[in-house]
């Protein structure tokens, strides 16, 4: 199973975009004169991780395992949290993996490294303590109206941002309120990903390139993927 596209934005503004299914890694920086982009090849099936400073790292397929739909490695080695088809799997050293019936769309580590937010494909959110024996607990979030299938998620200054089939949705973790930010309808088979920087600007990637938007959907910048 090929991993989904993955985006990582560092505080300094550097964007790492991993198209794991095709083994393509882009590093981009936006300046006054436009984008500076470099491309490199990685083994197909690679995943993105981050260290304690928030810098992006590439994990090889043999570090992650097969049939994985989402993967998160704690930078201090406390736990690996993995989406395996229709289940959430928590892996710890010297313990058998624990599985829970959650179809995982995204896994996000809290800024203090103490919690993992698990976003399911239906939009339900769970919290797993990043400590031995941690189990997922549901987070009761109020959302007005139905939510279509979730295809990705990212940490944001006020909480989380979900990328669904028909909209981008912001989740305030303090008030437990979810709000539709703007309409967004990626193609069903498109390789999409989302990330948010420390200013709250949204980065949306698809097979065509990368778009930067405000939380209301206004476009700030774009970078189109060069034709091969």
C-alpha positions, 0 to 999 in steps of 0.5 A: 500500500503506497503512503499518502502524500505528506507535508511538513512546514518548519517554523522558518518557512521551509516546506517538505513535501513527500510524494511517497507513492512515487518516491519524490521529495520536494523541499521548498522555500518561499521568498520575495522573488518566488519559490526556491525548490529542490527535488530528490528521490527517496525509496517508494513507500517512505514516510515523513517524521520530525525531530524534537526541533520540528525539522523534517526527516525521512523514514525508510519503508522498512522502518515503518512496515507494510499496509500502513495508512498513517504513521507517527514516530515519537521523536523521543522514542516513546511510542509509534502510532500507526494506521493499518487499514481499518485499525489504529495500532500502538507500538511500544518497545518490549510490548505486543502492539495494541489494535483499536477499530479506528479507520485512521486518516491522520496522526498528529503529535501535540506541540508538547509531545505528550499526546497523539491526535488520531483523526479518523476518516469519518472526522472523529478525533481521539487522543492517545497519551504518548506514554507506555500503555496509552489508549485512545480516548474520544474527543467530543467535538461539536460540528454543525452539519455532516462532514464528508470523508476526511483525507488529511489533517494538520496541527494549527495554532488553535487546534487542528485543521481537517481536509475533507472531501468537500471542505477544510474544517478548523477544530478549536481544541479549547472550545471543542468547536469545529467550523467549516473554513472554506469549500474545497473539493479535491479529485477523488483519486488525487494525492492530497495533503495539508499542513499549517504554519505557525501563522495559521497559513494553510498549505494544500498539496495536490498532484498539480502543485502546492497552494498557500491560503489564509484560513478563509480560503484566500490564495496567498501563493502557489507553486506548480509541480514541473512537468516531467 
